[in-house]
Amino acid sequence: MLDWLSVLSGVPQKSVLGPVLFLVYNNDLVINLESTASLFADDAKIYVTIKTDADVRALRRDVKRLNGTTLRKSAQEKDLGILVSSSLKPSAHVAQVAAKANSRLGIIKRNFTVLYKEVLVPLYLSLVRPVLDYGAQCSSPYLTRDIQTLEKIQRRATRLVPSIKHLPCENRCKELGLQTLRKRRVRGDMIETYKLLHGFEDVSYSRFFKKNTNNLRGLSLKLAKPDHWRTSLKGNWFAIRVIDNWNALPESVCQLVSSNTPWFYRDSIRVLTAIP
């Protein structure tokens, strides 16, 4: 028999009851909140559309109810690994990603005297490029300096192979079988758009896109583009920047069913190779 133990905070570890207690506590955390709430693992997120001062007061009450603190102004906050700034520009996140990727590349360089292609490529693909690709659909850089900041890291990585370091960057990438990061972001946009339109995401595509109902000529999945937008930030938002590339895909690619999604990946890559 086990002795009784007073649990003042947290949950007992390595117990059958622990996960149940966690779920009870975590799921009840957002009950009676005035704001909309989302739970992800042990993170709770509350949000509300601010239209009036009453919305601001309601959000402040909910924040205080959850952790006893008041809502404060912040220039930038990290959310699920994405650094979001008050300007909504991705530059701060790009700088953070570049620093992390450069650090990992430095570790690789310090621990290997000579890097052959067969060694570098698996290391780069498993340790460095995932950092550069993470969250690209919601933090895709559009300023030239931010794009170049990320591309410089891949160029630096390709120069670590002695036998090809004298070649131009484009040839080095071809030798190593690497696409530019920009093309990978476009490919990722197309895959995410495909998943939204075909119902593979737990969110309706109508929150992002409107289907084009004019001059379809049998193209049922083409997207309508807004007439105008005021800022380059809005023009590079996911729901707008993907439209031209998506509409350029053949209907045979856009209409592929779920059992053939690998064909979509292959055919979309073939079409998108024409993107400069």
VODRENTI-539134 format. One line per field, with one value per atom (N, C-alpha, C): atom name; x, y, z; residue number from 1. Coordinates in Angstrom, 3 decimals, decimal comma. Layout:
a [CA ...] .
X [X ...] .
Y [Y ...] .
Z [Z ...] .
k [NUM ...] .
***
This chain:
a [N CA C N CA C N CA C N CA C N CA C N CA C N CA C N CA C N CA C N CA C N CA C N CA C N CA C N CA C N CA C N CA C N CA C N CA C N CA C N CA C N CA C N CA C N CA C N CA C N CA C N CA C N CA C N CA C N CA C N CA C N CA C N CA C N CA C N CA C N CA C N CA C N CA C N CA C N CA C N CA C N CA C N CA C N CA C N CA C N CA C N CA C N CA C N CA C N CA C N CA C N CA C N CA C N CA C N CA C N CA C N CA C N CA C N CA C N CA C N CA C N CA C N CA C N CA C N CA C N CA C N CA C N CA C N CA C N CA C N CA C N CA C N CA C N CA C N CA C N CA C N CA C N CA C N CA C N CA C N CA C N CA C N CA C N CA C N CA C N CA C N CA C N CA C N CA C N CA C N CA C N CA C N CA C N CA C N CA C N CA C N CA C N CA C N CA C N CA C N CA C N CA C N CA C N CA C N CA C N CA C N CA C N CA C N CA C N CA C N CA C N CA C N CA C N CA C N CA C N CA C N CA C N CA C N CA C N CA C N CA C N CA C N CA C N CA C N CA C N CA C N CA C N CA C N CA C N CA C N CA C N CA C N CA C N CA C N CA C N CA C N CA C N CA C N CA C N CA C N CA C N CA C N CA C N CA C N CA C N CA C N CA C N CA C N CA C N CA C N CA C N CA C N CA C N CA C N CA C N CA C N CA C N CA C N CA C N CA C N CA C N CA C N CA C N CA C N CA C N CA C N CA C N CA C N CA C N CA C N CA C N CA C N CA C N CA C N CA C N CA C N CA C N CA C N CA C N CA C N CA C N CA C N CA C N CA C N CA C N CA C N CA C N CA C N CA C N CA C N CA C N CA C N CA C N CA C N CA C N CA C N CA C N CA C N CA C N CA C N CA C N CA C N CA C N CA C N CA C N CA C N CA C N CA C N CA C N CA C N CA C N CA C N CA C N CA C N CA C N CA C N CA C N CA C N CA C N CA C N CA C N CA C N CA C N CA C N CA C N CA C N CA C N CA C N CA C N CA C N CA C N CA C N CA C N CA C N CA C N CA C N CA C N CA C N CA C N CA C N CA C N CA C N CA C N CA C N CA C N CA C N CA C N CA C N CA C N CA C N CA C N CA C N CA C N CA C N CA C N CA C N CA C N CA C N CA C N CA C N CA C N CA C N CA C N CA C N CA C N CA C N CA C N CA C N CA C N CA C N CA C N CA C N CA C N CA C N CA C N CA C N CA C] .
X [0,846 0,000 0,876 0,461 1,181 0,602 1,469 1,016 0,384 -0,530 -1,154 -0,137 -0,232 0,691 -0,078 0,155 -0,495 0,218 -0,546 0,008 -0,393 0,577 0,296 0,322 1,097 1,165 1,653 1,350 1,782 1,048 1,595 1,002 2,110 1,804 2,821 3,361 4,658 5,289 5,267 5,330 5,382 4,188 3,013 1,819 0,755 -0,163 -1,282 -2,269 -2,418 -3,373 -2,883 -1,559 -0,985 -1,569 -1,560 -2,128 -3,596 -4,364 -5,781 -5,923 -5,130 -5,166 -4,758 -3,764 -3,318 -4,437 -5,139 -6,209 -7,352 -7,686 -8,762 -8,408 -7,187 -6,749 -6,648 -6,026 -5,762 -7,041 -7,949 -9,177 -10,121 -10,076 -10,933 -10,346 -9,119 -8,418 -9,127 -9,753 -10,327 -11,843 -12,405 -13,844 -14,153 -15,266 -15,753 -14,923 -14,071 -13,363 -14,267 -14,122 -14,904 -14,285 -12,981 -12,273 -12,288 -11,963 -11,794 -10,490 -10,494 -9,312 -8,953 -7,662 -7,145 -6,122 -6,132 -5,185 -4,298 -3,005 -2,045 -1,039 -1,143 -0,293 -0,471 0,600 0,478 0,443 0,153 0,025 -1,445 -1,822 -3,169 -3,056 -3,855 -3,800 -5,198 -5,319 -6,601 -6,466 -7,524 -7,475 -8,881 -8,955 -10,243 -10,028 -11,004 -10,948 -11,291 -10,383 -10,580 -11,342 -12,597 -13,416 -13,806 -13,928 -14,311 -13,447 -13,564 -12,841 -13,303 -14,553 -15,064 -14,301 -13,914 -13,124 -11,759 -11,154 -9,859 -9,999 -11,033 -11,237 -11,499 -12,255 -12,545 -11,267 -10,400 -9,146 -8,257 -8,215 -7,402 -7,918 -9,242 -9,810 -9,435 -9,480 -9,156 -7,685 -6,799 -5,376 -5,129 -5,755 -5,581 -6,175 -7,288 -7,931 -7,043 -6,301 -5,473 -4,191 -3,459 -2,154 -1,923 -2,957 -2,831 -2,026 -1,684 -0,916 -1,777 -1,330 -2,045 -1,472 -2,290 -1,862 -0,887 0,256 1,277 1,593 2,128 2,509 3,858 3,991 5,232 5,577 6,860 7,299 7,323 7,593 7,615 7,436 6,798 6,547 6,744 7,189 7,366 6,121 5,622 4,431 4,717 4,834 5,134 6,371 7,389 8,652 8,747 7,651 7,641 7,711 8,692 8,829 7,963 6,910 5,959 6,222 6,465 6,721 5,459 5,427 4,247 3,983 5,017 4,845 4,365 4,398 4,030 5,011 6,118 7,143 7,986 8,452 9,178 10,664 11,152 12,597 13,194 12,510 13,029 13,099 12,082 12,086 13,192 13,394 14,449 15,812 16,046 17,329 17,543 16,490 16,591 16,869 16,177 16,375 17,788 18,259 19,599 20,667 20,507 21,477 21,510 20,338 20,261 20,854 20,521 21,039 22,549 23,060 24,511 25,231 24,611 25,211 25,342 24,298 24,346 25,355 25,432 26,409 27,827 28,030 29,340 29,724 28,761 29,022 29,479 28,793 29,183 30,608 30,919 32,243 33,347 33,079 34,103 34,346 33,371 33,489 33,905 34,109 34,546 35,726 36,843 38,032 37,803 37,240 36,916 35,476 34,722 33,326 33,130 32,872 32,545 31,046 30,663 29,266 28,351 28,785 27,958 27,776 28,660 28,574 27,808 28,119 27,519 26,017 25,593 24,188 23,257 23,484 22,596 22,629 23,822 23,917 23,145 23,315 22,630 21,117 20,677 19,242 18,573 19,302 18,692 18,851 19,907 20,196 19,984 20,208 20,201 18,959 18,676 17,567 16,209 15,922 14,631 14,437 15,525 15,432 15,043 15,614 15,325 13,920 13,397 12,080 10,932 11,221 10,149 9,259 7,959 6,998 7,019 7,521 7,686 6,359 5,269 3,990 3,441 3,818 3,318 4,401 5,641 6,712 7,645 7,079 7,890 8,466 9,788 10,385 10,057 9,854 9,603 10,554 11,226 12,233 13,508 14,168 15,353 16,429 16,628 17,682 17,382 16,109 15,751 15,923 15,526 15,686 17,159 17,998 19,431 20,070 19,553 20,080 19,971 18,845 18,655 19,439 19,456 20,167 21,673 22,203 23,638 24,036 23,136 23,441 23,592 22,700 22,830 24,084 24,390 25,611 26,845 26,828 27,946 28,086 26,955 26,986 27,583 27,229 27,734 29,237 29,772 31,217 32,037 31,392 32,121 32,643 32,174 32,665 33,857 35,070 36,283 36,283 35,735 35,838 34,992 34,020 33,149 33,117 33,947 33,862 34,245 34,974 35,387 34,290 33,239 32,165 31,227 30,505 29,462 28,390 27,671 26,690 25,639 25,150 24,121 24,612 25,860 26,426 26,667 27,070 27,274 25,959 24,895 23,586 23,131 23,408 23,029 23,806 25,085 25,913 25,405 24,906 24,445 22,956 22,271 20,844 19,988 20,374 19,640 18,913 17,650 16,906 17,199 16,942 17,035 15,931 16,166 15,187 13,910 14,038 12,852 11,937 12,509 11,686 11,053 11,773 11,193 10,010 10,108 8,982 7,771 8,009 6,902 6,271 7,105 6,591 5,770 6,266 5,522 4,190 4,170 2,913 1,910 2,381 1,481 0,920 1,768 1,309 0,278 0,520 -0,430 -1,742 -1,675 -2,885 -3,685 -2,986 -3,635 -4,355 -3,693 -4,281 -5,507 -5,459 -6,611 -7,804 -7,561 -8,645 -9,253 -8,471 -8,966 -9,388 -9,419 -9,948 -9,030 -7,708 -6,774 -6,353 -6,772 -6,500 -7,807 -7,689 -8,879 -9,319 -9,431 -9,878 -10,421 -11,463 -12,079 -11,217 -11,096 -10,310 -10,921 -12,234 -12,911 -12,381 -11,664 -11,050 -9,837 -9,340 -8,160 -8,446 -9,263 -9,409 -10,877 -11,055 -12,323 -12,066 -12,889 -12,715 -13,158 -12,451 -12,757 -13,952 -15,040 -16,253 -16,419 -15,458 -15,553 -14,567 -15,036 -14,166 -13,336 -13,986 -13,249 -12,796 -13,666 -13,349 -12,964 -13,742 -13,504 -12,491 -11,921 -10,926 -11,627 -11,976 -12,852 -12,108 -10,786 -10,049 -9,170 -9,422 -8,659 -9,164 -8,258 -8,569 -8,727 -9,639 -9,850 -8,849 -8,320 -7,338 -7,991 -7,743 -8,309 -7,865 -8,710 -8,410 -7,193 -7,043 -5,924 -5,669 -4,524 -4,174 -3,214 -3,231 -2,534 -1,047 -0,658 0,726 1,358 2,680 3,402 3,283 3,093 2,900 1,658 0,562 -0,678 -0,512 0,189 0,372 1,205 2,025 2,864 2,313 1,097 0,430 0,118 0,137 -0,022 -1,209 -2,379 -3,601 -3,586 -2,666 -2,583 -1,387 -0,242 0,965 0,897 0,058 0,015 -0,848 -1,679 -2,728 -2,155 -1,200 -0,657 0,015 0,832 1,521 0,536 -0,497 -1,491 -2,272 -2,699 -3,472 -2,634 -1,291 -0,422 -0,282 -0,685 -0,601 -1,678 -1,363 -2,383 -3,524 -4,732 -5,891 -5,693 -4,976 -4,743 -3,952 -3,096 -2,325 -3,184 -3,949 -4,769 -5,859 -6,351 -7,489 -7,103 -5,808 -5,404 -6,034 -6,490 -7,164 -6,140 -6,612 -5,701 -4,797 -5,309 -4,473 -3,299 -3,362 -2,304 -1,521 -1,561 -0,866 0,617 1,333 2,736 2,892 1,887 1,943 1,821 1,010 0,904 2,254 2,941 4,239 5,201 5,227 6,148 5,813 4,520 4,126 4,204 3,904 3,995 5,436 6,356 7,771 8,203 7,715 8,073 7,582 6,375 5,822 6,552 6,835 7,399 8,876 9,515 10,930 11,110 10,052 10,134 10,160 9,877 9,872 11,303 11,605 12,980 13,452] .
Y [-1,207 0,000 1,250 2,236 3,502 4,461 5,317 6,315 7,503 8,183 9,371 10,502 11,296 12,411 13,639 14,753 16,005 16,591 16,806 17,383 18,860 19,733 21,162 21,823 21,264 21,816 20,736 20,910 19,914 18,600 17,552 16,212 15,216 14,107 13,088 12,499 12,303 11,739 10,211 9,604 8,150 7,477 8,066 7,475 7,304 6,372 6,179 7,335 7,839 8,896 10,262 10,403 11,693 12,315 11,599 12,186 12,569 11,770 12,094 13,393 13,534 14,754 15,962 15,755 16,855 17,302 16,326 16,664 17,370 16,888 17,532 18,981 19,193 20,553 21,419 20,877 21,670 21,991 21,014 21,234 22,204 22,201 23,114 24,511 24,673 25,937 27,086 26,774 27,846 27,966 27,220 27,331 28,713 29,282 30,580 31,759 31,554 32,694 33,411 34,709 35,482 35,432 35,218 35,185 33,779 33,676 32,378 31,758 30,451 29,789 28,571 28,313 27,116 26,465 25,145 24,375 23,557 23,566 22,751 22,203 20,876 20,248 21,007 21,556 22,270 23,785 24,242 25,670 26,032 27,148 27,692 29,055 29,266 30,522 31,117 32,388 33,070 34,251 34,520 35,608 36,125 37,356 37,982 39,079 39,292 40,391 41,691 42,635 43,897 44,867 45,138 46,097 47,292 47,053 48,115 48,032 49,041 49,022 47,872 47,465 46,340 45,056 44,871 43,689 43,708 44,889 45,023 44,663 45,178 44,900 43,413 42,786 41,351 40,527 40,869 40,144 40,323 41,520 41,761 40,961 40,877 40,085 38,614 38,099 36,684 36,397 37,303 37,118 37,096 38,020 38,069 36,840 36,339 35,146 33,919 33,857 32,679 32,655 33,752 33,709 34,849 35,627 36,651 37,864 37,988 39,142 40,011 41,190 42,097 42,024 42,356 42,341 43,487 43,163 44,187 44,306 45,450 45,690 45,050 44,402 43,704 43,949 44,182 44,418 43,129 41,999 40,712 39,576 38,512 37,332 36,086 35,014 33,747 32,889 32,350 31,502 30,239 29,101 27,817 27,899 28,581 28,660 29,780 30,506 31,628 32,925 33,754 35,043 36,068 36,515 37,453 38,840 39,808 41,181 42,016 43,163 44,025 44,571 44,646 45,119 44,010 42,755 41,563 41,241 41,960 41,644 40,470 39,593 38,391 38,611 39,843 40,088 39,590 39,838 39,399 37,876 37,217 35,751 35,220 35,851 35,429 35,536 36,636 36,818 35,727 35,379 34,319 32,975 32,669 31,410 31,329 32,426 32,441 32,195 32,796 32,590 31,133 30,515 29,110 28,183 28,427 27,581 27,732 28,955 29,179 28,485 28,490 27,805 26,309 25,708 24,268 23,971 24,861 24,668 24,762 25,656 25,776 24,524 23,908 22,653 21,572 21,485 20,494 20,747 21,998 22,349 22,039 22,295 22,072 20,606 19,764 18,359 17,440 17,994 17,182 17,863 17,146 17,708 17,901 16,868 16,930 16,488 17,254 16,926 16,528 15,248 14,787 14,989 14,938 15,149 14,171 12,919 11,884 12,117 12,909 13,211 14,507 15,543 16,854 16,862 16,261 16,359 15,806 14,583 14,103 14,990 15,509 16,379 17,677 18,261 19,518 19,318 18,229 17,993 17,670 17,086 16,692 17,723 18,534 19,445 20,921 21,311 22,741 23,141 22,435 22,876 22,835 21,877 21,943 23,233 23,791 25,071 26,183 26,156 27,183 27,043 25,820 25,571 25,755 25,685 25,626 26,878 26,636 27,730 28,668 28,195 29,094 29,617 28,875 29,323 30,548 30,703 31,867 32,918 32,631 33,614 33,681 33,565 33,551 34,941 35,063 36,379 36,890 38,193 38,785 39,945 40,460 41,484 40,828 41,468 40,889 40,568 41,466 41,228 40,001 39,760 38,585 37,299 37,346 36,176 35,821 36,836 36,600 36,114 36,575 36,120 34,608 34,051 32,602 31,872 32,425 31,763 31,706 32,703 32,715 31,494 31,041 29,879 28,635 28,449 27,286 27,409 28,624 28,807 28,478 28,894 28,587 27,081 26,389 24,936 24,237 24,680 24,003 24,206 25,286 25,533 24,649 23,891 23,031 21,766 21,476 20,305 20,745 20,317 20,827 20,632 19,524 19,209 20,114 20,829 21,667 23,120 23,483 24,825 25,915 25,541 26,518 26,795 25,977 26,130 27,268 27,842 28,824 28,179 28,997 28,485 27,608 28,032 27,257 25,863 25,765 24,455 23,607 24,253 23,494 22,880 23,674 23,162 22,008 22,121 21,059 19,783 19,930 18,765 18,066 18,848 18,284 17,955 18,258 17,962 18,851 20,127 21,055 22,108 22,345 23,455 24,722 25,879 27,105 27,097 27,793 27,843 28,534 29,483 30,167 29,181 28,326 27,348 26,360 26,026 25,117 25,776 27,082 27,764 27,809 28,026 28,025 26,640 25,617 24,239 23,967 24,418 24,240 24,969 26,159 26,893 26,109 25,507 24,752 23,513 22,851 21,664 22,057 23,150 23,585 24,038 24,717 25,128 23,909 22,909 21,667 21,011 20,950 20,311 21,072 22,401 23,198 22,977 23,010 22,893 21,502 20,493 19,114 18,602 19,492 19,112 18,289 18,353 17,600 18,372 19,625 20,413 20,626 20,776 20,940 22,406 22,989 24,374 24,539 25,330 25,513 26,412 26,035 26,846 28,229 28,361 29,644 30,729 30,346 31,348 31,991 31,373 31,880 32,298 31,494 31,695 31,815 32,377 32,317 31,692 30,733 30,099 31,057 30,984 31,827 31,240 31,990 31,495 32,067 32,853 33,476 32,841 32,520 32,019 30,817 29,864 28,706 27,773 27,591 26,662 25,285 24,816 23,488 23,428 24,579 24,592 24,940 23,943 24,146 24,563 24,468 24,775 26,012 26,821 28,049 29,078 29,922 30,850 32,267 33,003 34,406 35,271 36,272 37,161 38,497 39,028 40,341 41,408 42,408 43,462 44,281 44,566 45,405 45,206 45,634 45,679 46,843 47,378 48,632 48,458 47,370 47,224 45,969 45,977 44,786 43,660 44,016 43,000 42,178 42,838 42,126 41,326 41,903 41,211 39,949 39,856 38,673 37,749 38,000 37,096 35,797 34,694 33,368 33,280 33,763 33,591 34,360 35,317 36,081 35,657 35,443 35,148 33,807 32,870 31,548 31,513 32,527 32,431 32,282 33,133 33,066 31,730 31,260 29,975 28,815 28,867 27,791 27,770 28,931 28,985 28,593 28,645 28,237 26,724 25,990 24,532 23,959 22,888 22,243 21,708 21,706 21,196 19,738 18,985 17,568 17,403 18,373 18,335 18,780 19,854 20,392 19,423 18,577 17,716 16,339 16,058 14,730 14,410 13,162 12,768 12,353 12,093 11,865 10,663 9,617 8,428 8,698 9,816 10,131 11,371 11,752 12,974 12,951 11,812 11,836 12,299 11,978 12,446 13,962 14,517 15,978 16,584 16,037 16,564 16,520 15,386 15,223 16,170 16,205 17,016 18,505 18,886 20,306 20,756 19,901 20,247 20,435 19,548 19,624 20,949 21,353 22,604 23,798 23,740 24,903 25,100 24,164 24,357 25,535 25,958 27,108 28,429 28,397 29,637 30,119 31,385 31,876 31,990] .
Z [0,000 0,000 0,000 -0,755 -0,804 0,220 0,742 1,705 0,970 1,669 1,112 1,052 0,024 -0,145 -0,603 0,070 -0,316 -1,534 -2,606 -3,824 -3,866 -3,628 -3,558 -4,930 -5,847 -7,201 -8,144 -9,432 -10,411 -10,239 -10,834 -10,714 -10,404 -9,716 -9,440 -10,730 -10,791 -11,976 -11,933 -13,109 -13,258 -12,601 -12,782 -12,194 -13,267 -13,036 -13,943 -13,815 -12,587 -12,324 -12,801 -12,927 -13,281 -14,539 -15,681 -16,906 -16,767 -16,000 -15,796 -15,018 -13,947 -13,161 -14,004 -14,870 -15,736 -16,664 -17,281 -18,201 -17,493 -16,300 -15,535 -15,239 -14,786 -14,453 -15,710 -16,760 -17,954 -18,712 -18,839 -19,594 -18,881 -17,548 -16,790 -16,689 -17,171 -17,016 -17,720 -18,856 -19,676 -19,527 -18,572 -18,335 -17,753 -18,177 -17,678 -18,161 -19,164 -19,737 -20,747 -20,828 -21,787 -23,186 -23,252 -24,530 -25,114 -26,402 -27,042 -26,550 -26,296 -25,741 -26,574 -26,698 -27,372 -26,466 -26,431 -25,616 -26,526 -26,253 -26,992 -25,991 -25,726 -24,708 -23,389 -22,854 -21,582 -21,775 -23,000 -23,274 -23,426 -22,842 -23,009 -23,678 -24,704 -25,449 -25,487 -25,111 -25,188 -26,133 -26,860 -27,825 -28,081 -28,548 -28,827 -29,869 -30,710 -31,666 -30,942 -30,973 -30,263 -31,155 -30,775 -31,503 -30,634 -29,341 -28,416 -27,165 -26,308 -25,034 -24,147 -24,316 -23,528 -23,844 -25,102 -25,488 -24,803 -24,707 -24,039 -22,569 -21,921 -20,487 -20,251 -21,154 -21,009 -21,118 -22,077 -22,239 -21,012 -20,477 -19,277 -18,089 -17,957 -16,859 -16,994 -18,225 -18,430 -18,145 -18,559 -18,283 -16,786 -16,074 -14,616 -13,946 -14,495 -13,930 -14,103 -15,197 -15,472 -14,646 -14,628 -13,948 -12,969 -12,699 -11,676 -12,076 -13,353 -13,823 -14,721 -14,965 -15,854 -17,260 -18,236 -19,631 -19,875 -20,432 -20,642 -22,130 -22,489 -23,872 -24,148 -25,302 -25,637 -27,099 -27,370 -28,754 -29,557 -28,893 -29,589 -28,593 -29,044 -28,224 -29,078 -28,435 -29,137 -28,953 -30,052 -30,029 -30,822 -30,114 -30,754 -31,640 -31,159 -31,880 -32,895 -33,125 -34,067 -33,274 -33,584 -32,909 -33,653 -32,985 -33,585 -33,023 -33,906 -33,478 -33,618 -32,961 -32,993 -34,398 -35,237 -36,614 -37,548 -37,064 -37,831 -38,956 -39,030 -40,022 -39,523 -40,432 -40,004 -39,723 -39,803 -39,710 -38,395 -37,273 -35,976 -35,913 -36,442 -36,458 -37,365 -38,512 -39,432 -38,766 -38,053 -37,364 -36,322 -35,596 -34,592 -35,235 -36,319 -37,036 -37,601 -38,177 -38,763 -37,700 -36,527 -35,448 -35,004 -34,889 -34,461 -35,516 -36,790 -37,868 -38,007 -37,897 -37,966 -36,831 -35,656 -34,503 -34,772 -35,322 -35,621 -36,725 -37,699 -38,769 -38,219 -37,265 -36,630 -35,860 -35,203 -34,481 -35,450 -36,602 -37,613 -38,087 -38,364 -38,886 -37,869 -36,591 -35,555 -35,265 -35,531 -35,158 -36,297 -37,488 -38,611 -39,293 -39,391 -40,034 -41,528 -42,168 -43,593 -43,765 -44,545 -44,787 -46,243 -46,466 -47,807 -48,047 -49,318 -49,672 -48,952 -48,863 -48,246 -46,747 -46,156 -44,726 -44,484 -45,268 -45,042 -45,294 -46,414 -46,794 -45,713 -45,184 -44,116 -42,867 -42,520 -41,350 -41,568 -42,736 -43,043 -43,081 -43,719 -43,858 -42,534 -41,601 -40,329 -39,222 -39,280 -38,173 -38,504 -39,741 -40,084 -40,869 -41,957 -42,810 -42,125 -41,224 -40,524 -39,746 -39,227 -38,520 -39,491 -40,698 -41,696 -42,276 -42,306 -42,897 -41,910 -40,617 -39,621 -39,666 -39,707 -39,642 -40,823 -41,977 -43,128 -43,651 -43,462 -43,993 -43,244 -41,979 -41,236 -40,997 -41,361 -41,148 -42,349 -43,540 -44,756 -45,021 -45,167 -45,410 -46,809 -46,926 -48,233 -48,524 -47,501 -47,728 -48,250 -49,209 -49,836 -48,804 -47,833 -46,844 -45,983 -45,684 -44,887 -45,699 -46,974 -47,844 -47,981 -48,190 -48,347 -47,047 -45,915 -44,620 -44,493 -44,928 -44,847 -45,927 -47,138 -48,229 -47,961 -47,263 -46,946 -46,122 -45,280 -44,432 -45,283 -46,261 -47,138 -48,002 -48,466 -49,258 -48,422 -47,168 -46,269 -46,079 -45,956 -45,763 -46,978 -48,185 -49,387 -49,567 -49,004 -49,121 -48,188 -47,317 -46,382 -47,054 -48,256 -48,997 -49,837 -49,510 -50,185 -51,691 -52,159 -53,581 -54,470 -53,903 -54,736 -54,261 -53,284 -52,711 -53,724 -54,780 -55,788 -56,812 -56,826 -57,803 -57,413 -58,376 -58,037 -57,159 -56,406 -55,450 -56,116 -57,281 -57,974 -58,321 -58,770 -59,112 -57,865 -56,769 -55,524 -55,043 -55,108 -54,679 -55,572 -56,873 -57,805 -57,515 -57,200 -56,870 -55,617 -54,661 -53,390 -53,399 -54,503 -54,599 -53,725 -53,581 -52,718 -53,542 -53,200 -53,777 -52,981 -53,597 -52,826 -51,767 -50,682 -49,606 -50,058 -50,961 -51,478 -52,200 -53,047 -53,759 -52,795 -51,733 -50,738 -50,026 -49,788 -49,142 -50,070 -51,361 -52,325 -52,381 -52,415 -52,434 -51,177 -50,014 -48,770 -48,792 -49,398 -49,540 -50,371 -51,465 -52,337 -51,625 -50,861 -50,135 -49,080 -48,373 -47,351 -47,985 -49,124 -49,830 -50,272 -50,795 -51,211 -50,038 -48,889 -47,713 -47,220 -47,285 -46,862 -47,793 -49,099 -50,067 -50,099 -49,735 -49,764 -48,395 -47,394 -46,089 -45,226 -45,453 -44,623 -43,373 -43,263 -42,070 -41,307 -39,994 -39,162 -39,140 -40,309 -40,446 -41,858 -42,007 -43,317 -44,203 -45,471 -46,406 -46,584 -46,295 -46,491 -45,560 -44,527 -43,653 -44,325 -45,393 -46,089 -47,528 -48,229 -49,672 -50,085 -51,276 -51,978 -53,337 -53,704 -55,009 -56,108 -57,221 -58,367 -59,114 -59,166 -59,838 -61,233 -61,690 -63,022 -63,991 -65,186 -66,264 -65,831 -65,164 -64,655 -65,777 -66,795 -67,889 -67,357 -66,382 -65,839 -64,716 -64,344 -63,274 -61,972 -61,197 -60,041 -58,780 -58,753 -57,536 -57,677 -58,676 -58,815 -57,807 -57,323 -56,244 -56,769 -56,149 -56,508 -55,758 -56,454 -55,854 -55,518 -54,331 -53,984 -54,976 -55,153 -56,134 -55,739 -54,456 -54,020 -52,534 -52,114 -50,688 -50,492 -49,308 -49,072 -48,779 -48,177 -47,731 -48,315 -48,413 -48,871 -47,858 -46,585 -45,549 -45,841 -46,180 -46,511 -47,792 -48,787 -50,062 -49,942 -48,902 -48,695 -47,619 -47,181 -46,261 -46,985 -46,260 -46,850 -47,800 -47,384 -48,164 -49,472 -49,627 -50,872 -51,708 -51,053 -51,838 -52,548 -52,075 -52,702 -53,956 -54,167 -55,186 -56,591 -56,966 -58,334 -58,608 -57,666 -57,864 -57,897 -57,029 -57,024 -58,335 -58,804 -60,056 -61,267 -61,136 -62,242 -62,338 -61,304 -61,340 -62,250 -62,972 -63,805 -62,953 -63,513 -62,781 -62,395 -63,218 -62,899 -61,616 -61,308 -60,071 -58,894 -59,072 -57,981 -57,543 -58,459 -58,175 -57,654 -57,502 -57,045 -55,701 -55,536 -54,299 -53,259 -52,041 -50,916 -51,113 -51,760 -51,935 -52,867 -53,617 -54,568 -54,179 -52,893 -52,494 -52,825 -52,768 -53,202 -54,648 -55,499 -56,880 -56,929 -56,017 -55,974 -55,640 -54,639 -54,263 -55,451 -56,153 -57,271 -58,414 -58,815 -59,960 -59,657 -58,407 -58,061 -58,110 -57,677 -57,752 -59,205 -60,080 -61,497 -62,084 -61,747 -62,277 -61,687 -60,390 -59,705 -59,990 -60,654 -60,988 -61,951 -62,601 -63,506 -62,757 -61,452 -60,665 -60,499 -60,797 -60,704 -59,256] .
k [1 1 1 2 2 2 3 3 3 4 4 4 5 5 5 6 6 6 7 7 7 8 8 8 9 9 9 10 10 10 11 11 11 12 12 12 13 13 13 14 14 14 15 15 15 16 16 16 17 17 17 18 18 18 19 19 19 20 20 20 21 21 21 22 22 22 23 23 23 24 24 24 25 25 25 26 26 26 27 27 27 28 28 28 29 29 29 30 30 30 31 31 31 32 32 32 33 33 33 34 34 34 35 35 35 36 36 36 37 37 37 38 38 38 39 39 39 40 40 40 41 41 41 42 42 42 43 43 43 44 44 44 45 45 45 46 46 46 47 47 47 48 48 48 49 49 49 50 50 50 51 51 51 52 52 52 53 53 53 54 54 54 55 55 55 56 56 56 57 57 57 58 58 58 59 59 59 60 60 60 61 61 61 62 62 62 63 63 63 64 64 64 65 65 65 66 66 66 67 67 67 68 68 68 69 69 69 70 70 70 71 71 71 72 72 72 73 73 73 74 74 74 75 75 75 76 76 76 77 77 77 78 78 78 79 79 79 80 80 80 81 81 81 82 82 82 83 83 83 84 84 84 85 85 85 86 86 86 87 87 87 88 88 88 89 89 89 90 90 90 91 91 91 92 92 92 93 93 93 94 94 94 95 95 95 96 96 96 97 97 97 98 98 98 99 99 99 100 100 100 101 101 101 102 102 102 103 103 103 104 104 104 105 105 105 106 106 106 107 107 107 108 108 108 109 109 109 110 110 110 111 111 111 112 112 112 113 113 113 114 114 114 115 115 115 116 116 116 117 117 117 118 118 118 119 119 119 120 120 120 121 121 121 122 122 122 123 123 123 124 124 124 125 125 125 126 126 126 127 127 127 128 128 128 129 129 129 130 130 130 131 131 131 132 132 132 133 133 133 134 134 134 135 135 135 136 136 136 137 137 137 138 138 138 139 139 139 140 140 140 141 141 141 142 142 142 143 143 143 144 144 144 145 145 145 146 146 146 147 147 147 148 148 148 149 149 149 150 150 150 151 151 151 152 152 152 153 153 153 154 154 154 155 155 155 156 156 156 157 157 157 158 158 158 159 159 159 160 160 160 161 161 161 162 162 162 163 163 163 164 164 164 165 165 165 166 166 166 167 167 167 168 168 168 169 169 169 170 170 170 171 171 171 172 172 172 173 173 173 174 174 174 175 175 175 176 176 176 177 177 177 178 178 178 179 179 179 180 180 180 181 181 181 182 182 182 183 183 183 184 184 184 185 185 185 186 186 186 187 187 187 188 188 188 189 189 189 190 190 190 191 191 191 192 192 192 193 193 193 194 194 194 195 195 195 196 196 196 197 197 197 198 198 198 199 199 199 200 200 200 201 201 201 202 202 202 203 203 203 204 204 204 205 205 205 206 206 206 207 207 207 208 208 208 209 209 209 210 210 210 211 211 211 212 212 212 213 213 213 214 214 214 215 215 215 216 216 216 217 217 217 218 218 218 219 219 219 220 220 220 221 221 221 222 222 222 223 223 223 224 224 224 225 225 225 226 226 226 227 227 227 228 228 228 229 229 229 230 230 230 231 231 231 232 232 232 233 233 233 234 234 234 235 235 235 236 236 236 237 237 237 238 238 238 239 239 239 240 240 240 241 241 241 242 242 242 243 243 243 244 244 244 245 245 245 246 246 246 247 247 247 248 248 248 249 249 249 250 250 250 251 251 251 252 252 252 253 253 253 254 254 254 255 255 255 256 256 256 257 257 257 258 258 258 259 259 259 260 260 260 261 261 261 262 262 262 263 263 263 264 264 264 265 265 265 266 266 266 267 267 267 268 268 268 269 269 269 270 270 270 271 271 271 272 272 272 273 273 273 274 274 274 275 275 275 276 276 276] .
***
